[in-house]
């Protein structure tokens, strides 16, 4: 998938807040066979390593499913760093029970970091492509 044509790409050194559910927050009974907390943690770790190796300035931000606790975690990151892009993971967006969580995150990000851009992945493995759509090579 190519870069969207409706927006100017961000510079290559843009700091990215990579938000996703903490592996302990997931219900693994709903996951495909063979996916448990250890497997998912390894997938997240591998994706974060690939982002570092590719030169992305990505800061991982693992959150709870509680909108209040997640908001506090994200606000803390936003106070510590200036981010140009936030990636919100598929577990936050694609599970119906996390709709309120997703709304809170979008609103916190746009309120606390005006001008921040948003991108979305579907799995840890496609985070690289999500960031690449918005950040110059």
N, C-alpha and C positions, 0 to 999 in steps of 0.2 A: 504494500500500500504506500503510495507516495505522500508527499507533504501536502497538507491542505493548501489551497490557493487563496484563501480569504484572509491570510494574516502573514505578516513579515516574520521570518524565522528569528529565533533568539540567538544571541552570540554563543559560541561554543563553550564558553566558561560559565554559563548561566548555572547558578546553584538551584538544585532540584530537591524538593521535599517529596520523598517517596513514601506515601501513606498506604498501609495495608493492615489487615487484621493480624494480630498476634496469633501464631499457630495454636496457642492454648485456648483461643476464643472460638475455635471452629468446632462444629458438630461433625465428627468424622463418620458417623453412621450414614450420612448423606453423601459421602464422597465415593468415588470409584474404588473398587477393591484394590488393596495394596497402598492406598494413601492414608497415612496416619500422621500424627504430629511430628514424628522424627523425619519422615519422608518429606513432609511439607516444609519443615524447617530447613532441611538440606537444599530443597529447591529454591527457597528464598535466599539462603546464603550463597548459592551458586549464581543466582541472578545478580545479587549485589556485587559479587566479585567480578562478574562480567562487565557490569557498569563501570566499576573502578578501572578495570583493565582497558576499557574503551575510552577512558578519560573524562567520563561524566562526573560532575561535582554533585553527586547524589547523596542525600542524607536520609538514611532509613528511619521511618517513623512507624513503629508497630503499635497498633491501638487495640483497645478493648471494644466490645460491642456496645457498651454503655455510652450513649451520646454525651453525657456530662463528662465522663472520664476521658473519652476520646477528644472532646473539645479542649479540655485542659492540657492534654498531651500536645496537641497541635499548636495551641496558643503558646506553650512553652518554647517549642521549636521556632515559632515565628518571632518570638522575642529575642532569641539567641542568634538568628541568622536572617539575612535578607534573601528571600527566594524569588526567582523570576518565573518558576514553573512548579506546579504541584501535580504529581501523578497520584490518582486515587485508584486503588486496586479493585479488581473484579469482585472479590468477596464482599466488599462494602457496597458496591453498586448492584450486583446481580442477584443477591439474595433478598427476596421481598421483605423479610423481617428486619432488614437493615435500611429500609427506606428513610426512616427518620434520621438515622445515623448519617446517611449520605447527604441528606438535606442540610443537616447541621454543619457538616464539614465544608460543603460548598459555601454556605453562608459565612462561616467563620473565616475561611480563606479569603473571600472577596471583601469582607469587612476589615479584617486585620492586615491584609496585604493588598491594597488597591492596585490594580493593574496586573496582578498575578495571572498567569495563564494556567489552564487546566488541561491535563491529558489523562487518558485512561488505558489500562491494560486489561487483559482477561485472565492471564496467568502470570506467574513470576517469569516464565520464559519469554514472554513477549513485551516485557517492560522496556527492553532496549529499543524495539521498534516504536513504542509509544513515545519515548523521549526523542528519538530521531525525527519523528514527524514535526517537532517544534524547535529543535535545536540544530543550528548549522553544523555541518560536518567539518 
